[in-house]
Amino acid sequence: MRVIYFLFCLMTSLLTACSTTTVFIVRHAEKVSEADTTDLTPAGHERAQALVDVLASKGVDSIFTTPYRRTRQTAAPLARQLGLTMVDYPARPNEAIVKRINLIRSKMVLVVGHSNTILDIAKGLGTQPSMTTIASGDFDNLLRVQIKRGLFGTSRTISQTTYGQPTPP
């Protein structure tokens, strides 16, 4: 009986050690101005809706935004559609959101950040984006970081795509 109990405990711990977390990372959508309190433009609101079109069926169960209006407005349509509450994280240092994400297991997460943070967040999660910078007028990037934890270690991959109307060159 003890052997069966031991095997049950061993299998339970092995199975709970395995998980896949997927993190979608986007920059906020098009904004009216450079002010911290700025709203999204009409094009920005369209892009926020395009984010819903892309992610609504992906199983997102956590949404993180910086406390700025433009990031919250970018995520709000998806949060409404899915019935989720957005959680604020500080825009800097990036380590705060990276640490938080690294504690998450078996979830689908959206992180909405800024042109000067999203690549660093992806790097902090252990991946190497092919882009080195995000231009000030570039709003259509969608990064997908997958963190697979298994019995023999963790693997991290990144894929990069775009969503919504292409940002003009």
N, C-alpha and C positions, 0 to 999 in steps of 0.2 A: 504494500500500500504506500509506503514511504517513497518507493522508487517511482510510482505513478505520480504522486504529488510532486516530487522533485522534477520529473520530466514535464509536467504541466507548468510548473513555475518557470522552468528553463525556456520552454516554448513561448510562454506569454512574454517573458522579457525579451526574447529574440525578436518576436513579432512587433513589439512596441518600439524596438530600437530602429526598425525600418520605417522610413517615411519619405514622402516627396512633398516639398513645398514649392509652389510656383509663385513668383513675384513679378507682377507687371509693373513697370516703371514708366511714367510719362511726365513730360513737362506740362505745366499748366497751359491752357489754350490761349489764343490771341487776346491780348489785353489792350485797354484803352490808352494807358500811359505807363510811364516808369514809376509812378507813385506806388508806395506800399499798399495803399488802400484802393487801388484801381479795380474796376470791374472788367469783365470780359466784353469784347466787342461782339456785334452780331455774328461775325465769323467764328469767334471763340465759343459762343453758345452753340453754334452748329457743330463745332468740333467736339464739344462736350457731349452732344447727342450722338455723334459718330462713335464716341468711346462706349456709349451704351450699346450701340449696334454691334460692336466688336466683342465686348466683354460680358454682356448680360447672360449669355448662355455658357460661360466658362466656369461657373461655380464660385465666383469671387465671394468670400465670406468675411473679408476684413478690408477696410479702406482707411489709408493713412494720408493726411494732407498736412502741409504746413499751415500755420494760423492765418495766412494771407487770404484775402477775399478771392483772388484769382485761382488759387489752387482749390479752394472749397467749391467755387462755382464750377470748376472743371469736373469735379467728382460728384457733385450734388445730384445730377440726373440719374447716374448709375446707383447711387445710394438710395434714392427714392424708389427706383424700379425694383431694387432688391430688398428694400426694407431694412437697410443697414444704417448704423450710426457711423459717421466719420470720426476718426480719432486724430487729434492734432499731434504733431511731433515738431520739435524745433528745427528750423531750416539749417542751422549750424549748431554744433558740429554734426557732421554726417554720421559719426559713430553712434549717436543716440538711436537713430532709426535702424542702423545696421545691427546693433546689439539686440534691439527689440525683434527684428525679423529673424535673427538667428535663434531666438528662443521658440519660434513658432514651428509647429510640426503638422504636416498633412493638411495644409490650408492653401487656399488661393487668395493672394493678397494683391491689392492695388496700392501703389505709392505714387502720389502726385507731388512733384517737386519743381525745381527751377532749372534753367539752362546751365547754371554753374554748380548744380548738385547731383543731377540724375546719373551722370556717368561715374561720379565718385561713389555714389551709393552702389551701383552695379559692381564697381571695383572692390568696394568694401565687403561685398557678398562673395568675393573670391572669383570674379570673372574678369575678362579683359574685353571691353567693348572695342569694336573696330574703329569707331569714331574717337577723335581726340578732344573735340570741342563741339558744343552746340551753339550755332550762330544765334544772334539776338532775334532774328526773324524766323527761326526754325521751330515749328510747333508740332510737327506730325510724327515724331519718333515714338515708337512703342518698343520698349525693351522687355524681354521675357527671360527672367533668370530662374532656372530650375535647380533646386537643391535636393539631391537624392542621398539620403542617409541609409546605409546598409550595414550588414554585419561586418563588412571588411573595409569600412571607411565611407567617406562622403565624396560625391562628385558634384561639380557645379558647372552648368553650361549656360550660355547666353545665346539668344537669337534676337535679331533686330529686324523690325519691319516698320511700316508706317500705317497710319489710319487717317480717315477723313480726307478732306481735300488736300492734295499735295501742297506743301509750302513752296511758294515761288523761289527759284534759285537766286 
